[in-house]
Amino acid sequence: MAGIEDDMRPRLFRAADVGETVALVTIIAAEGGGPRGIGAQMVVSAHDAAGFLSGGCIEADVVLHARATLEDRQPRRIVYGRGSPFVDTRLPCGGRLELMIERIEPGEDAIAALRRADQERREAIYVTDGQKRSVHPAGTVAPGRLYRPSQRLIVVGSDPFALAIARLGADQGWAIDLLRPKGPTAPPPLPVAYHRESIPETITALRPDPWTAIAIATHDADLDHEALVCALQSDAGYVGVLGARRRLPDRLARLRAEAVTDDSLTRLKAPIGLDIGARSPSEVAVSVIAEIIRSRR
């Protein structure tokens, strides 16, 4: 199940917190039709492993090489597929993968810098030759591994549609904030940050950035409008609202009356989600999360 994890930063940070040495494995070159591309990673410790580099055909062997790096402290470059010496480990897709394996000690400055960038929601470039590592602001050094801030999702609403969107977003590993103004005191049984304060107060405090999506599903025209004004005036990378298409002209007219610019309105996804004929809360959630992913890519 650890192969489902995509972002390896939390693993690196937890290892640093407990003083554990790990091996970081990164795809540094890729050819052919494999499921993963350059930058995909695994983290391997003496006891477990997380991440996913292929269709499951090389991971067990990668773990062996990674643990060898843990033992002898030597970085490794490993090739699978065309030109590989490991003829017994094949890539069914017919491609080629080149991996960098490096030993990461607890307390390394580069990992601390990567954590600061993550906490401050800044893009950062991780540069390594396998032995020396450094982290730099995006666009300031030669190409390395670009880390973007992790995806966040703010869901405004309280009904099953809003809850289904929040739940499926959490399944992606995203940080979820659920806004239910004057909602129940107890939060729903979901891995979300729960907010009962006013919409403007909460959205302003959360400081949406380009890696933040805002999904509005209140089924209340006034609450929708209040949330949309705040969302479209923020730096959120995605803004969508649940509702019938026939209500869109009135919605846009109200927003223009609030001095929301036409440029901002072009960012609005309304109705929210990809058009897959969704009807149930779970189906609508699939369409919304898919649209957020497409927008981010």
FITORVO-141524 format. One record per residue: x, y, z of N, C-alpha, C in turn. Coordinates in nm, 3 decimals, padded with zeros to 5 digits. Layout:
// residues N
nxx	nyy	nzz	caxx	cayy	cazz	cxx	cyy	czz
X	Y	Z	X	Y	Z	X	Y	Z
...
This chain:
// residues 297
nxx	nyy	nzz	caxx	cayy	cazz	cxx	cyy	czz
00.082	-00.122	00.000	00.000	00.000	00.000	00.085	00.127	00.000
00.210	00.116	00.048	00.296	00.235	00.051	00.328	00.284	-00.090
00.308	00.198	-00.191	00.329	00.241	-00.328	00.230	00.346	-00.373
00.118	00.359	-00.303	00.018	00.459	-00.338	00.070	00.599	-00.309
00.162	00.611	-00.213	00.217	00.742	-00.179	00.294	00.798	-00.299
00.273	00.925	-00.327	00.338	00.989	-00.441	00.444	01.088	-00.397
00.411	01.175	-00.304	00.503	01.277	-00.256	00.588	01.217	-00.144
00.718	01.210	-00.165	00.807	01.148	-00.068	00.857	01.245	00.039
00.822	01.373	00.028	00.870	01.468	00.128	00.826	01.433	00.270
00.700	01.396	00.293	00.663	01.360	00.431	00.747	01.246	00.487
00.782	01.149	00.404	00.868	01.040	00.450	01.006	01.092	00.489
01.062	01.179	00.406	01.193	01.235	00.438	01.188	01.316	00.567
01.083	01.393	00.585	01.073	01.476	00.706	01.054	01.390	00.830
00.973	01.285	00.821	00.954	01.198	00.937	01.083	01.127	00.973
01.158	01.083	00.871	01.286	01.017	00.898	01.381	01.112	00.970
01.384	01.238	00.925	01.470	01.336	00.992	01.427	01.357	01.137
01.298	01.359	01.161	01.246	01.383	01.296	01.285	01.273	01.394
01.292	01.149	01.346	01.323	01.036	01.436	01.469	00.993	01.425
01.550	01.068	01.349	01.691	01.036	01.338	01.721	00.912	01.256
01.641	00.886	01.153	01.657	00.766	01.072	01.724	00.799	00.940
01.821	00.718	00.901	01.885	00.732	00.770	01.803	00.655	00.667
01.781	00.715	00.550	01.703	00.651	00.445	01.775	00.668	00.312
01.731	00.591	00.214	01.779	00.606	00.077	01.668	00.668	-00.005
01.704	00.771	-00.082	01.610	00.837	-00.172	01.642	00.793	-00.314
01.541	00.739	-00.381	01.556	00.689	-00.518	01.475	00.779	-00.611
01.538	00.829	-00.718	01.471	00.922	-00.809	01.492	00.878	-00.953
01.386	00.879	-01.033	01.402	00.857	-01.177	01.463	00.984	-01.236
01.583	00.971	-01.294	01.652	01.088	-01.351	01.650	01.088	-01.504
01.611	00.977	-01.564	01.594	00.971	-01.710	01.493	00.861	-01.739
01.409	00.882	-01.840	01.306	00.784	-01.874	01.279	00.789	-02.023
01.264	00.672	-02.082	01.227	00.659	-02.223	01.121	00.552	-02.235
01.034	00.567	-02.332	00.932	00.464	-02.354	00.803	00.496	-02.283
00.723	00.393	-02.266	00.586	00.413	-02.219	00.559	00.374	-02.077
00.654	00.392	-01.988	00.632	00.356	-01.848	00.528	00.444	-01.782
00.472	00.397	-01.671	00.366	00.472	-01.603	00.415	00.593	-01.527
00.544	00.600	-01.497	00.599	00.710	-01.418	00.705	00.784	-01.499
00.726	00.908	-01.466	00.821	00.987	-01.542	00.937	01.035	-01.457
01.018	01.122	-01.516	01.133	01.178	-01.446	01.085	01.252	-01.321
01.154	01.228	-01.211	01.118	01.291	-01.085	01.042	01.202	-00.990
00.983	01.091	-01.039	00.914	00.998	-00.949	01.015	00.939	-00.851
00.971	00.916	-00.728	01.065	00.878	-00.623	01.015	00.765	-00.535
01.111	00.701	-00.467	01.086	00.608	-00.358	01.174	00.650	-00.241
01.130	00.618	-00.122	01.213	00.630	-00.001	01.221	00.491	00.061
01.345	00.447	00.086	01.370	00.313	00.138	01.446	00.325	00.269
01.398	00.256	00.371	01.470	00.248	00.498	01.515	00.105	00.519
01.576	00.079	00.633	01.620	-00.056	00.663	01.502	-00.150	00.684
01.382	-00.094	00.707	01.267	-00.177	00.744	01.149	-00.168	00.649
01.138	-00.060	00.572	01.024	-00.050	00.481	01.060	00.034	00.360
00.962	00.053	00.273	00.983	00.130	00.150	00.850	00.191	00.109
00.859	00.306	00.044	00.737	00.373	-00.005	00.768	00.435	-00.140
00.663	00.449	-00.221	00.677	00.507	-00.353	00.661	00.403	-00.462
00.662	00.451	-00.587	00.626	00.366	-00.700	00.696	00.420	-00.823
00.776	00.337	-00.890	00.857	00.382	-01.003	00.818	00.321	-01.136
00.747	00.209	-01.133	00.714	00.140	-01.258	00.585	00.064	-01.238
00.564	-00.037	-01.319	00.444	-00.118	-01.305	00.458	-00.229	-01.202
00.549	-00.211	-01.106	00.572	-00.313	-01.005	00.680	-00.412	-01.045
00.743	-00.389	-01.160	00.840	-00.487	-01.211	00.981	-00.466	-01.159
01.012	-00.349	-01.102	01.149	-00.326	-01.056	01.159	-00.291	-00.908
01.046	-00.261	-00.843	01.052	-00.204	-00.708	01.126	-00.293	-00.609
01.103	-00.423	-00.613	01.171	-00.512	-00.517	01.322	-00.508	-00.538
01.366	-00.503	-00.664	01.509	-00.496	-00.692	01.565	-00.360	-00.651
01.489	-00.254	-00.673	01.532	-00.120	-00.632	01.557	-00.116	-00.481
01.470	-00.180	-00.406	01.487	-00.181	-00.260	01.620	-00.246	-00.222
01.659	-00.354	-00.291	01.787	-00.419	-00.263	01.904	-00.324	-00.288
01.902	-00.254	-00.400	02.009	-00.159	-00.430	02.009	-00.044	-00.331
01.890	00.004	-00.294	01.881	00.114	-00.199	01.939	00.074	-00.063
01.911	-00.047	-00.021	01.965	-00.091	00.110	02.116	-00.114	00.102
02.165	-00.147	-00.016	02.310	-00.155	-00.032	02.372	-00.016	-00.015
02.305	00.088	-00.067	02.353	00.224	-00.048	02.347	00.264	00.100
02.244	00.220	00.170	02.238	00.247	00.313	02.357	00.185	00.386
02.398	00.067	00.342	02.506	-00.003	00.410	02.644	00.051	00.376
02.670	00.076	00.247	02.808	00.115	00.209	02.824	00.265	00.186
02.715	00.341	00.198	02.717	00.487	00.188	02.750	00.538	00.048
02.748	00.452	-00.051	02.784	00.491	-00.186	02.659	00.516	-00.270
02.651	00.633	-00.336	02.537	00.655	-00.427	02.546	00.562	-00.545
02.433	00.538	-00.608	02.427	00.448	-00.722	02.343	00.508	-00.833
02.383	00.478	-00.956	02.300	00.504	-01.073	02.266	00.369	-01.134
02.139	00.341	-01.143	02.092	00.210	-01.187	02.008	00.227	-01.314
02.030	00.141	-01.411	01.952	00.144	-01.535	01.872	00.017	-01.547
01.745	00.031	-01.583	01.657	-00.082	-01.613	01.607	-00.065	-01.756
01.589	-00.175	-01.825	01.542	-00.170	-01.963	01.659	-00.171	-02.058
01.647	-00.099	-02.169	01.752	-00.100	-02.271	01.886	-00.057	-02.213
01.989	-00.139	-02.237	02.122	-00.108	-02.188	02.148	-00.145	-02.045
02.054	-00.210	-01.980	02.072	-00.247	-01.839	02.151	-00.377	-01.827
02.237	-00.386	-01.726	02.304	-00.513	-01.701	02.214	-00.614	-01.631
02.098	-00.568	-01.584	02.009	-00.656	-01.508	01.910	-00.721	-01.605
01.957	-00.822	-01.676	01.876	-00.881	-01.782	01.759	-00.961	-01.726
01.763	-00.995	-01.597	01.654	-01.072	-01.538	01.544	-00.981	-01.484
01.563	-00.851	-01.490	01.460	-00.756	-01.446	01.418	-00.674	-01.566
01.301	-00.705	-01.619	01.259	-00.647	-01.747	01.149	-00.543	-01.726
01.144	-00.451	-01.821	01.035	-00.354	-01.827	00.940	-00.396	-01.938
00.822	-00.448	-01.905	00.729	-00.494	-02.008	00.692	-00.387	-02.109
00.700	-00.259	-02.067	00.664	-00.151	-02.159	00.770	-00.129	-02.266
00.886	-00.192	-02.250	00.992	-00.177	-02.349	01.070	-00.049	-02.336
01.055	00.022	-02.226	01.122	00.150	-02.208	01.256	00.135	-02.139
01.302	00.248	-02.085	01.430	00.253	-02.014	01.417	00.352	-01.899
01.464	00.311	-01.783	01.463	00.398	-01.665	01.604	00.407	-01.608
01.645	00.527	-01.576	01.772	00.548	-01.506	01.741	00.610	-01.370
01.796	00.551	-01.265	01.765	00.592	-01.129	01.890	00.643	-01.059
01.872	00.740	-00.972	01.975	00.785	-00.879	01.934	00.740	-00.739
02.027	00.675	-00.668	02.002	00.631	-00.531	02.104	00.702	-00.442
02.055	00.772	-00.342	02.144	00.846	-00.252	02.103	00.824	-00.106
02.201	00.827	-00.020	02.180	00.807	00.123	02.153	00.942	00.188
02.043	00.953	00.262	02.004	01.077	00.327	02.016	01.059	00.478
02.106	01.137	00.537	02.127	01.132	00.681	02.029	01.225	00.752
01.991	01.193	00.875	01.909	01.288	00.950	01.987	01.415	00.979
01.918	01.527	00.978	01.983	01.654	01.009	02.049	01.721	00.891
02.029	01.672	00.769	02.094	01.734	00.653	02.030	01.870	00.624
02.115	01.966	00.590	02.067	02.101	00.562	01.970	02.105	00.445
01.995	02.022	00.342	01.909	02.026	00.224	01.767	01.982	00.257
01.755	01.882	00.342	01.620	01.834	00.379	01.550	01.939	00.466
01.625	02.004	00.554	01.566	02.112	00.634	01.520	02.227	00.544
01.598	02.259	00.442	01.559	02.366	00.349	01.437	02.326	00.268
01.430	02.199	00.229	01.313	02.150	00.157	01.189	02.158	00.244
01.204	02.128	00.372	01.090	02.138	00.464	01.044	02.283	00.479
01.139	02.377	00.490	01.101	02.518	00.501	01.024	02.564	00.378
01.071	02.524	00.261	01.000	02.561	00.139	00.860	02.503	00.138
00.845	02.379	00.184	00.713	02.316	00.189	00.622	02.388	00.286
00.673	02.422	00.403	00.592	02.491	00.504	00.552	02.630	00.456
00.640	02.696	00.382	00.613	02.831	00.333	00.544	02.831	00.197
00.518	02.711	00.145	00.449	02.692	00.019	00.519	02.767	-00.094
00.649	02.737	-00.107	00.731	02.793	-00.214	00.782	02.681	-00.303
00.794	02.708	-00.433	00.860	02.614	-00.522	01.009	02.608	-00.488
01.066	02.490	-00.497	01.208	02.474	-00.466	01.269	02.370	-00.559
01.396	02.389	-00.590	01.469	02.294	-00.674	01.572	02.222	-00.587
01.563	02.090	-00.589	01.655	02.004	-00.515	01.764	01.958	-00.612
01.887	01.993	-00.580	02.001	01.962	-00.666	02.091	01.863	-00.594
02.132	01.756	-00.663	02.216	01.654	-00.600	02.305	01.588	-00.703
02.422	01.548	-00.659	02.507	01.461	-00.740	02.517	01.323	-00.677
02.431	01.296	-00.580	02.432	01.170	-00.509	02.503	01.176	-00.376
02.590	01.277	-00.359	02.663	01.292	-00.234	02.644	01.430	-00.172
02.641	01.534	-00.255	02.619	01.670	-00.206	02.482	01.717	-00.253
02.407	01.776	-00.160	02.271	01.817	-00.189	02.251	01.964	-00.152
02.165	02.032	-00.227	02.131	02.170	-00.195	01.991	02.198	-00.247
01.929	02.301	-00.192	01.793	02.341	-00.230	01.795	02.489	-00.263
01.730	02.525	-00.375	01.734	02.662	-00.426	01.595	02.705	-00.470
01.569	02.836	-00.471	01.442	02.885	-00.526	01.428	02.845	-00.672
01.306	02.824	-00.716	01.282	02.783	-00.854	01.336	02.888	-00.950
01.403	02.840	-01.057	01.451	02.927	-01.162	01.585	02.992	-01.136
01.652	02.954	-01.024	01.777	03.024	-00.990	01.901	02.940	-01.017
01.888	02.812	-01.043	02.005	02.726	-01.064	01.980	02.634	-01.182
02.083	02.555	-01.214	02.068	02.454	-01.319	01.956	02.358	-01.280
01.897	02.291	-01.380	01.783	02.204	-01.350	01.815	02.098	-01.246
01.718	02.077	-01.160	01.722	01.971	-01.061	01.582	01.915	-01.050
01.551	01.861	-00.936	01.417	01.806	-00.912	01.330	01.919	-00.856
01.229	01.962	-00.933	01.141	02.070	-00.891	01.035	02.016	-00.797
01.028	02.074	-00.679	00.921	02.043	-00.583	00.825	02.161	-00.578
00.701	02.136	-00.609	00.598	02.238	-00.595	00.526	02.220	-00.462
00.463	02.326	-00.410	00.382	02.309	-00.291	00.276	02.201	-00.313
00.246	02.128	-00.209	00.146	02.022	-00.220	00.008	02.082	-00.245
-00.076	02.005	-00.313	-00.211	02.052	-00.346	-00.294	02.067	-00.220
-00.367	02.177	-00.212	-00.465	02.199	-00.106	-00.603	02.211	-00.169
-00.706	02.176	-00.092	-00.843	02.189	-00.138	-00.928	02.249	-00.028
-00.993	02.360	-00.058	-01.090	02.422	00.032	-01.228	02.390	-00.021
-01.308	02.325	00.060	-01.445	02.290	00.022	-01.540	02.373	00.107
-01.631	02.444	00.041	-01.729	02.527	00.111	-01.865	02.459	00.095
-01.923	02.417	00.206	-02.053	02.348	00.200	-02.066	02.248	00.312
-02.185	02.186	00.320	-02.211	02.096	00.432	-02.293	01.974	00.395
-02.335	01.963	00.269	-02.423	01.853	00.234	-02.340	01.736	00.181
-02.403	01.625	00.142	-02.326	01.509	00.095	-02.236	01.538	-00.025
-02.271	01.632	-00.111	-02.184	01.665	-00.224	-02.052	01.724	-00.174
-02.062	01.820	-00.082	-01.941	01.881	-00.027	-01.857	01.778	00.048
-01.922	01.693	00.126	-01.849	01.593	00.203	-01.782	01.491	00.112
-01.850	01.453	00.004	-01.790	01.357	-00.089	-01.668	01.418	-00.158
-01.676	01.546	-00.195	-01.561	01.612	-00.257	-01.444	01.618	-00.158
-01.473	01.654	-00.033	-01.368	01.661	00.068	-01.305	01.523	00.091
-01.389	01.421	00.099	-01.337	01.286	00.125	-01.247	01.238	00.011
-01.290	01.258	-00.114	-01.210	01.211	-00.226	-01.082	01.293	-00.240
-01.088	01.422	-00.207	-00.966	01.501	-00.207	-00.867	01.450	-00.105
-00.917	01.414	00.013	-00.828	01.358	00.115	-00.766	01.227	00.069
-00.841	01.150	-00.009	-00.787	01.023	-00.062	-00.668	01.047	-00.154
-00.659	01.167	-00.214	-00.545	01.198	-00.300	-00.421	01.235	-00.220
-00.438	01.248	-00.088	-00.328	01.294	-00.004	-00.322	01.445	00.009
-00.426	01.515	-00.037	-00.428	01.660	-00.030	-00.467	01.707	00.110
-00.423	01.826	00.147	-00.470	01.890	00.269	-00.607	01.951	00.242
-00.704	01.918	00.325	-00.842	01.960	00.302	-00.888	02.053	00.413
-00.947	02.167	00.374	-01.015	02.256	00.467	-01.162	02.256	00.432
-01.246	02.222	00.528	-01.392	02.218	00.506	-01.455	02.336	00.579
-01.524	02.423	00.503	-01.588	02.542	00.558	-01.738	02.518	00.567
-01.790	02.521	00.689	-01.935	02.508	00.710	-01.977	02.620	00.804
-01.999	02.741	00.752	-02.032	02.853	00.840	-02.152	02.822	00.930
-02.132	02.839	01.060	-02.235	02.811	01.161	-02.282	02.665	01.154
-02.194	02.577	01.107	-02.229	02.435	01.097	-02.227	02.367	01.232
-02.247	02.236	01.233	-02.245	02.162	01.360	-02.114	02.183	01.434
-02.122	02.179	01.565	-02.001	02.198	01.646	-01.900	02.089	01.619
-01.946	01.965	01.609	-01.855	01.853	01.587	-01.819	01.843	01.439
-01.692	01.822	01.408	-01.654	01.805	01.267	-01.702	01.672	01.212
-01.713	01.659	01.082	-01.749	01.528	01.024	-01.632	01.431	01.041
-01.661	01.301	01.034	-01.555	01.201	01.052	-01.469	01.185	00.928
-01.400	01.294	00.892	-01.314	01.297	00.774	-01.180	01.359	00.812
-01.072	01.326	00.742	-00.941	01.385	00.772	-00.930	01.527	00.714
-01.003	01.621	00.775	-01.008	01.758	00.724	-00.987	01.855	00.840
-00.944	01.976	00.806	-00.948	02.087	00.901	-01.086	02.150	00.888
-01.153	02.167	01.000	-01.295	02.206	01.000	-01.308	02.350	01.049
-01.386	02.431	00.975	-01.401	02.573	01.007	-01.549	02.610	01.010
-01.592	02.679	01.115	-01.731	02.721	01.130	-01.746	02.872	01.120
-01.635	02.944	01.104	-01.639	03.089	01.098	-01.695	03.135	00.964
-01.706	03.266	00.947	-01.762	03.319	00.822	-01.671	03.284	00.705
-01.731	03.282	00.586	-01.654	03.246	00.466	-01.543	03.347	00.438
-01.570	03.478	00.435	-01.461	03.572	00.407	-01.348	03.562	00.509
-01.382	03.550	00.636	-01.281	03.541	00.741	-01.193	03.418	00.721
-01.257	03.305	00.691	-01.181	03.180	00.680	-01.096	03.177	00.554
-01.152	03.214	00.440	-01.074	03.209	00.316	-00.957	03.306	00.323
-00.978	03.424	00.379	-00.868	03.519	00.394	-00.758	03.462	00.481
-00.796	03.398	00.591	-00.697	03.341	00.682	-00.621	03.225	00.619
-00.686	03.150	00.530	-00.620	03.036	00.467	-00.525	03.077	00.355
-00.535	03.199	00.307	-00.443	03.255	00.206	-00.426	03.161	00.087
-00.529	03.141	00.007	-00.518	03.052	-00.109	-00.407	03.097	-00.202
-00.335	03.000	-00.257	-00.226	03.027	-00.350	-00.250	02.947	-00.478
-00.161	02.956	-00.578	-00.187	02.885	-00.704	-00.199	02.734	-00.690
-00.158	02.678	-00.578	-00.169	02.533	-00.557	-00.285	02.501	-00.464
-00.379	02.594	-00.455	-00.501	02.576	-00.375	-00.621	02.573	-00.468
-00.707	02.473	-00.452	-00.835	02.467	-00.524	-00.947	02.500	-00.426
-01.048	02.570	-00.475	-01.165	02.603	-00.393	-01.289	02.549	-00.463
-01.358	02.458	-00.397	-01.480	02.398	-00.450	-01.597	02.444	-00.364
-01.693	02.510	-00.426	-01.805	02.570	-00.353	-01.931	02.490	-00.382
-01.992	02.440	-00.277	-02.109	02.353	-00.292	-02.204	02.374	-00.176
-02.259	02.495	-00.164	-02.346	02.525	-00.049	-02.494	02.507	-00.080
-02.532	02.511	-00.209	-02.673	02.508	-00.250	-02.750	02.628	-00.196
-02.679	02.735	-00.163	-02.741	02.860	-00.116	-02.682	02.972	-00.202
-02.767	03.042	-00.277	-02.718	03.140	-00.374	-02.636	03.249	-00.307
-02.679	03.295	-00.189	-02.606	03.402	-00.122	-02.472	03.354	-00.069
-02.470	03.234	-00.009	-02.343	03.180	00.040	-02.249	03.150	-00.076
-02.303	03.094	-00.184	-02.222	03.071	-00.304	-02.157	03.201	-00.350
-02.238	03.306	-00.356	-02.189	03.435	-00.405	-02.079	03.488	-00.313
-02.103	03.482	-00.184	-02.003	03.531	-00.088	-01.871	03.455	-00.103
-01.880	03.323	-00.119	-01.759	03.242	-00.135	-01.690	03.271	-00.268
-01.768	03.289	-00.373	-01.710	03.315	-00.505	-01.635	03.448	-00.509
-01.690	03.551	-00.448	-01.622	03.680	-00.446	-01.485	03.665	-00.380
-01.482	03.598	-00.266	-01.354	03.579	-00.196	-01.258	03.492	-00.276
-01.310	03.383	-00.333	-01.225	03.289	-00.404	-01.166	03.350	-00.530
-01.249	03.422	-00.607	-01.202	03.478	-00.734	-01.110	03.598	-00.715
-01.114	03.659	-00.597	-01.022	03.768	-00.568	-00.893	03.719	-00.502
-00.885	03.588	-00.481	-00.765	03.528	-00.422	-00.673	03.477	-00.532
-00.562	03.417	-00.491	-00.468	03.358	-00.586	-00.494	03.210	-00.610
-00.610	03.160	-00.571	-00.640	03.017	-00.588	-00.623	02.976	-00.733
-00.562	02.861	-00.754	-00.539	02.812	-00.889	-00.661	02.751	-00.954
-00.763	02.719	-00.874	-00.886	02.658	-00.927	-01.001	02.707	-00.841
-01.108	02.749	-00.907	-01.231	02.789	-00.838	-01.348	02.729	-00.915
-01.430	02.651	-00.845	-01.547	02.592	-00.907	-01.667	02.600	-00.816
-01.787	02.604	-00.875	-01.909	02.614	-00.796	-02.011	02.515	-00.850
-02.076	02.446	-00.759	-02.181	02.351	-00.794	-02.310	02.427	-00.822
-02.383	02.387	-00.924	-02.509	02.453	-00.953	-02.551	02.433	-01.097
-02.676	02.461	-01.123	-02.730	02.442	-01.257	-02.674	02.545	-01.355
-02.654	02.503	-01.479	-02.600	02.593	-01.582	-02.694	02.712	-01.606
-02.824	02.690	-01.589	-02.919	02.798	-01.618	-02.905	02.914	-01.519
-02.843	02.888	-01.403	-02.825	02.994	-01.304	-02.699	03.075	-01.329
-02.618	03.035	-01.425	-02.488	03.098	-01.445	-02.497	03.245	-01.485
-02.587	03.286	-01.577	-02.592	03.429	-01.612	-02.621	03.518	-01.491
-02.715	03.480	-01.407	-02.745	03.559	-01.288	-02.625	03.562	-01.193
-02.558	03.447	-01.180	-02.442	03.439	-01.092	-02.331	03.534	-01.139
-02.306	03.533	-01.271	-02.201	03.618	-01.326	-02.237	03.766	-01.312
-02.364	03.799	-01.331	-02.407	03.938	-01.319	-02.385	03.989	-01.176
-02.417	03.908	-01.077	-02.395	03.948	-00.937	-02.248	03.967	-00.908
-02.165	03.881	-00.965	-02.021	03.893	-00.940	-01.964	04.019	-01.005
-02.010	04.050	-01.127	-01.963	04.173	-01.192	-02.006	04.296	-01.112
-02.124	04.289	-01.052	-02.171	04.400	-00.970	-02.084	04.421	-00.846
-02.012	04.315	-00.807	-01.920	04.323	-00.694	-01.779	04.359	-00.740
-01.766	04.402	-00.865	-01.637	04.443	-00.923	-01.542	04.327	-00.943
-01.594	04.206	-00.956	-01.511	04.092	-00.996	-01.484	04.108	-01.146
-01.360	04.109	-01.185	-01.323	04.139	-01.324	-01.352	04.021	-01.416
-01.363	04.053	-01.544	-01.385	03.947	-01.643	-01.267	03.850	-01.647
-01.145	03.900	-01.626	-01.029	03.810	-01.621	-01.043	03.709	-01.508
-01.092	03.755	-01.394	-01.113	03.664	-01.282	-01.225	03.564	-01.313
-01.329	03.612	-01.380	-01.442	03.524	-01.410	-01.403	03.413	-01.507
-01.302	03.436	-01.591	-01.260	03.329	-01.682	-01.200	03.211	-01.606
-01.162	03.230	-01.480	-01.107	03.121	-01.398	-01.216	03.032	-01.341
-01.340	03.078	-01.344	-01.448	03.007	-01.276	-01.491	02.883	-01.353
-01.497	02.770	-01.284	-01.551	02.646	-01.340	-01.695	02.633	-01.292
-01.789	02.656	-01.384	-01.930	02.652	-01.349	-02.010	02.603	-01.468
-02.082	02.492	-01.453	-02.088	02.408	-01.334	-01.954	02.339	-01.306
-01.932	02.307	-01.182	-01.808	02.249	-01.138	-01.792	02.106	-01.190
-01.669	02.066	-01.216	-01.640	01.927	-01.252	-01.642	01.899	-01.400
-01.574	01.791	-01.439	-01.578	01.746	-01.577	-01.716	01.692	-01.611
-01.757	01.707	-01.734	-01.890	01.664	-01.777	-01.888	01.514	-01.805
-01.916	01.435	-01.700	-01.920	01.290	-01.714	-02.060	01.236	-01.684
-02.159	01.326	-01.680	-02.294	01.283	-01.649	-02.313	01.246	-01.504
-02.231	01.303	-01.414	-02.238	01.268	-01.271	-02.371	01.312	-01.210
-02.420	01.230	-01.119	-02.545	01.262	-01.050	-02.532	01.245	-00.899
-02.476	01.136	-00.854	-02.467	01.111	-00.710	-02.353	01.194	-00.650
-02.351	01.213	-00.517	-02.241	01.286	-00.455	-02.104	01.227	-00.488
-02.092	01.095	-00.485	-01.963	01.033	-00.514	-01.921	01.055	-00.658
-02.017	01.049	-00.752	-01.984	01.073	-00.893	-01.943	01.218	-00.916
-02.015	01.310	-00.854	-01.980	01.451	-00.867	-01.840	01.475	-00.810
-01.809	01.410	-00.698	-01.675	01.425	-00.639	-01.568	01.379	-00.737
-01.590	01.267	-00.806	-01.493	01.219	-00.905	-01.472	01.324	-01.013
-01.582	01.384	-01.061	-01.570	01.484	-01.169	-01.495	01.607	-01.122
-01.515	01.646	-00.996	-01.450	01.766	-00.943	-01.300	01.741	-00.922
-01.267	01.631	-00.857	-01.126	01.602	-00.831	-01.051	01.584	-00.963
-01.115	01.520	-01.061	-01.051	01.503	-01.192	-01.026	01.638	-01.258
-01.121	01.730	-01.246	-01.103	01.862	-01.308	-00.991	01.939	-01.239
-00.980	01.927	-01.107	-00.871	01.992	-01.035	-00.736	01.936	-01.081
-00.728	01.804	-01.095	-00.604	01.742	-01.140	-00.569	01.791	-01.281
-00.667	01.793	-01.370	-00.641	01.839	-01.507	-00.595	01.985	-01.507
-00.658	02.068	-01.426	-00.620	02.209	-01.418	-00.477	02.222	-01.365
-00.441	02.144	-01.265	-00.308	02.151	-01.208	-00.203	02.104	-01.308
-00.232	01.998	-01.385	-00.134	01.946	-01.480	-00.111	02.043	-01.597
